[in-house]
Amino acid sequence: MDIEISWGGYYASICDDRGEITLFRLLDFNRDDYHIAIYQEKFQSIPSLNKVEGLTPFIRHVPLDSRSLLNNKKTLLIGNRHLSKSDLAGYLMYLESFEVPSEDLELLTQSILEYSQEPPLQLRLTLVEEELQISKIE
């Protein structure tokens, strides 16, 4: 699967059986898992970035196995807006529940905020013997 990874990116996920489009926003991504905010609204066509950026997440943080991205081949980046600390509040509460030290949380937050200001990464995701392989597309 080829995908654009953008911290702070708004994504449309297209359901095969109904053609319904759901939305999520990427908070963080790594080889093992990705963290998203989920929106309740459903669409029949891919909405514009201006339309989705005014929405409020229904669920502020969900951790998912990164391999699950391969289950849905119809995930498209709509666009990106820089993340703020308040966008990461649900994710940070999740990490605090695992007793991640505050210094580590601050470093992670700063890194994510910086990543959200970068252009999307063009990545290829493949599964090799149940392990996710990630390569950059040039």
Secondary structure, DSSP 4 states (H G I P E B T S, - for coil): -EEEE-TTEEEEEE-TTT--EEEEEEEEE-SSEEEEEE----BSSPPPHHHHTT---SEEEEEEEGGGGGG-S-EEEEEE----TGGGHHHHHHHHHTT--HHHHHHHHHHHHHHTTSPPEEEEEEEETTEEEEEE--
